[in-house]
């Protein structure tokens, strides 16, 4: 189940690369879910080691670093956002791009 969810999330994140400013919420979900998963796996790794079961923390590092990279992308998108000091200009409606 976890592999299926992350595969679908990964596909949508790859599609979001074209227009990242329009998909900030998806990128944020990917980042925070990766960090939450890394934290859970970190706890499980610590518990396994406490019971004498050797377990590599490599999965925690990989998933956690993916979350950090996605958060860095979000921070970069916020810097590129225009300031909201005034009202947005009103323009003619545009049809959705195909």
C-alpha positions, 0 to 999 in steps of 0.5 A, spaced: 500 500 500 505 504 501 509 503 495 502 504 491 501 511 494 508 513 494 508 511 486 502 515 485 504 521 489 511 521 485 507 521 478 503 527 480 510 530 483 513 529 476 507 532 473 507 538 477 514 540 475 511 543 469 508 549 473 510 548 480 507 555 482 500 552 481 501 545 485 504 548 491 499 544 495 501 538 492 509 539 493 507 541 500 503 534 501 509 530 498 514 534 503 510 533 509 508 526 508 515 524 507 518 527 513 512 524 517 514 517 514 521 518 516 520 520 523 515 514 523 521 510 520 526 513 525 522 511 531 521 504 528 529 503 527 530 506 534 525 501 537 528 495 533 535 497 535 533 497 542 530 490 542 537 488 539 535 487 531 540 490 527 536 495 522 539 500 517 537 507 518 538 509 510 531 509 509 530 514 514 535 518 511 533 517 504 525 519 505 527 525 510 532 528 505 526 527 499 522 531 504 527 536 505 528 537 498 521 538 497 521 544 502 526 547 499 523 547 493 517 550 496 521 556 500 524 557 493 517 558 490 515 563 496 521 567 494 519 568 487 511 570 488 510 577 487 508 581 493 501 582 495 502 589 497 496 591 492 490 588 489 491 583 483 490 586 476 483 584 473 484 581 466 480 578 461 478 571 462 482 566 459 480 559 457 484 553 460 490 551 456 489 544 453 
